[in-house]
Each structure stands twice: as structure tokens, then as C-alpha cells.
Amino acid sequence: MMRILLLLLKIVVFLLMLGFAFRNTDSVVVHYFPGAEWQAPLVLVLLAFFGIGIAAGVTASLGVIVRQRREIQRLKRGAASVSAVAESV
């Protein structure tokens, strides 16, 4: 039952996003540096910056993830050596 509700929720969110995309097809201009600009549909601009935000978030969290994985491996090695010593006693 929960799977069906989750699937229905996903479908509703998708349809809302699709409707948003169809309603916002007007062209917008994004100004970069003096003289540089990009003209594209609003939906494409929003999608591009959403993707850039996701990429920035993943990149920012990679350092923490790598550090945590190293610490987990170090702790596992330490736990294995402690259990080996405990078994020999």
C-alpha cells in the first residue's frame, strides 16, 4: 500500500513539474560579464542552475565522505586487532 502511495506522489510531483515547464517557456537573458549573455527558455535556465547546484553540493560533500570512509576503515582495522588479541588471551 505504501509503495502505491509513494508512486502516486512521484507521479503527481512529476506532473506538477511538467506543467511548470510547459507554462514557463518564455525566453530569459542571463547576463554574465560585460557583453556576455545567454538567452534561453526559463525552464532550461532553471534546470541548468539546479544541476550546477547539485554538482556543487556533491563536490562540497566529497571531502567529508572520503574522510569518514578512511576513519571507518581505520576503526575496523583497530577493532579487528583488538578482537584478535582478545581471542588469544
MODELLER restraints for C-alpha pairs under 7 A, 6 or more apart:
rsr = mdl.restraints
at = mdl.atoms
rsr.add(forms.Gaussian(group=physical.xy_distance, feature=features.Distance(at['CA:21:A'], at['CA:43:A']), mean=5.64, stdev=0.5))
rsr.add(forms.Gaussian(group=physical.xy_distance, feature=features.Distance(at['CA:24:A'], at['CA:42:A']), mean=5.98, stdev=0.5))
rsr.add(forms.Gaussian(group=physical.xy_distance, feature=features.Distance(at['CA:24:A'], at['CA:43:A']), mean=6.07, stdev=0.5))
rsr.add(forms.Gaussian(group=physical.xy_distance, feature=features.Distance(at['CA:25:A'], at['CA:41:A']), mean=5.18, stdev=0.5))
rsr.add(forms.Gaussian(group=physical.xy_distance, feature=features.Distance(at['CA:25:A'], at['CA:42:A']), mean=5.85, stdev=0.5))
rsr.add(forms.Gaussian(group=physical.xy_distance, feature=features.Distance(at['CA:25:A'], at['CA:43:A']), mean=6.29, stdev=0.5))
rsr.add(forms.Gaussian(group=physical.xy_distance, feature=features.Distance(at['CA:26:A'], at['CA:41:A']), mean=5.38, stdev=0.5))
rsr.add(forms.Gaussian(group=physical.xy_distance, feature=features.Distance(at['CA:26:A'], at['CA:42:A']), mean=5.94, stdev=0.5))
rsr.add(forms.Gaussian(group=physical.xy_distance, feature=features.Distance(at['CA:27:A'], at['CA:39:A']), mean=6.46, stdev=0.5))
rsr.add(forms.Gaussian(group=physical.xy_distance, feature=features.Distance(at['CA:27:A'], at['CA:40:A']), mean=5.22, stdev=0.5))
rsr.add(forms.Gaussian(group=physical.xy_distance, feature=features.Distance(at['CA:27:A'], at['CA:41:A']), mean=4.21, stdev=0.5))
rsr.add(forms.Gaussian(group=physical.xy_distance, feature=features.Distance(at['CA:27:A'], at['CA:42:A']), mean=5.83, stdev=0.5))
rsr.add(forms.Gaussian(group=physical.xy_distance, feature=features.Distance(at['CA:28:A'], at['CA:39:A']), mean=5.60, stdev=0.5))
rsr.add(forms.Gaussian(group=physical.xy_distance, feature=features.Distance(at['CA:28:A'], at['CA:40:A']), mean=5.71, stdev=0.5))
rsr.add(forms.Gaussian(group=physical.xy_distance, feature=features.Distance(at['CA:28:A'], at['CA:41:A']), mean=5.95, stdev=0.5))
rsr.add(forms.Gaussian(group=physical.xy_distance, feature=features.Distance(at['CA:28:A'], at['CA:42:A']), mean=5.74, stdev=0.5))
rsr.add(forms.Gaussian(group=physical.xy_distance, feature=features.Distance(at['CA:29:A'], at['CA:37:A']), mean=6.53, stdev=0.5))
rsr.add(forms.Gaussian(group=physical.xy_distance, feature=features.Distance(at['CA:29:A'], at['CA:38:A']), mean=5.52, stdev=0.5))
rsr.add(forms.Gaussian(group=physical.xy_distance, feature=features.Distance(at['CA:29:A'], at['CA:39:A']), mean=4.34, stdev=0.5))
rsr.add(forms.Gaussian(group=physical.xy_distance, feature=features.Distance(at['CA:29:A'], at['CA:40:A']), mean=6.65, stdev=0.5))
rsr.add(forms.Gaussian(group=physical.xy_distance, feature=features.Distance(at['CA:30:A'], at['CA:37:A']), mean=5.47, stdev=0.5))
rsr.add(forms.Gaussian(group=physical.xy_distance, feature=features.Distance(at['CA:30:A'], at['CA:38:A']), mean=5.04, stdev=0.5))
rsr.add(forms.Gaussian(group=physical.xy_distance, feature=features.Distance(at['CA:30:A'], at['CA:39:A']), mean=6.29, stdev=0.5))
rsr.add(forms.Gaussian(group=physical.xy_distance, feature=features.Distance(at['CA:31:A'], at['CA:37:A']), mean=4.30, stdev=0.5))
rsr.add(forms.Gaussian(group=physical.xy_distance, feature=features.Distance(at['CA:31:A'], at['CA:38:A']), mean=6.46, stdev=0.5))
